[in-house]
Amino acid sequence: MSQGVVKSYDPNTGNGIIILDTDKSEVFLAPGSLKGSIFRTLRQGQRVNFEIEDREGIPTVQNIRIGQDKY
């Protein structure tokens, strides 16, 4: 599971961008990525855990969770 920080998120469209911790690259957050989560929105600077799926050549965030992987 990857970790990163929310760079931007638009709650109206569900689109956003997450910056990966590993190499500081940007990954697209597609509408519906929060589906099934107890969270309905994200805020800039929020730390998240997620999986990356390749959608038509575009790395896209899937299975997003809020917070650190360590408890």
C-alpha positions in Angstrom: 0.0 0.0 0.0 1.3 3.4 -0.9 1.3 6.6 1.2 1.0 10.2 0.2 -0.5 13.6 0.9 -3.6 15.2 -0.7 -2.4 18.1 -2.9 -5.9 19.0 -4.0 -9.5 17.6 -3.9 -12.7 18.9 -5.4 -15.7 17.5 -3.4 -18.1 18.5 -6.2 -16.4 16.4 -8.9 -14.6 13.9 -6.7 -11.3 14.6 -8.6 -8.1 15.2 -6.9 -4.3 14.8 -6.8 -2.2 13.0 -4.3 1.6 13.4 -4.0 3.4 10.1 -3.3 5.8 10.0 -0.3 8.3 7.8 -2.2 9.2 10.0 -5.2 7.0 13.1 -4.8 5.2 12.2 -8.1 1.5 13.1 -8.5 -1.2 10.4 -8.8 -4.8 11.1 -10.0 -7.7 10.7 -7.6 -10.7 9.7 -9.7 -14.4 10.3 -8.9 -15.6 7.4 -6.8 -12.3 6.7 -5.1 -13.9 7.4 -1.7 -16.7 5.0 -2.5 -17.1 2.5 0.4 -15.1 4.7 2.7 -16.6 6.3 5.8 -15.1 9.6 4.6 -16.9 11.7 2.1 -14.3 14.4 1.5 -10.5 15.0 1.8 -8.6 18.1 2.7 -5.4 19.5 1.4 -2.4 18.2 3.3 -4.2 15.2 4.7 -2.1 12.0 4.8 -3.6 9.0 3.1 -2.9 5.3 2.3 -4.0 3.8 -1.0 -3.3 1.4 -3.9 -2.4 2.6 -7.4 -4.2 1.1 -10.4 -3.2 1.8 -14.0 -6.3 3.1 -15.9 -5.5 3.5 -19.6 -1.9 4.4 -18.9 -2.8 6.8 -16.1 -1.8 5.9 -12.5 -5.0 6.3 -10.4 -5.7 6.1 -6.7 -7.9 3.2 -5.5 -8.9 1.8 -2.1 -8.0 5.0 -0.3 -7.8 5.1 3.5 -7.2 8.0 5.8 -4.1 8.2 8.0 -0.9 6.3 8.6 -0.4 2.6 7.9 1.1 2.3 11.4 -1.2 2.3 14.5 
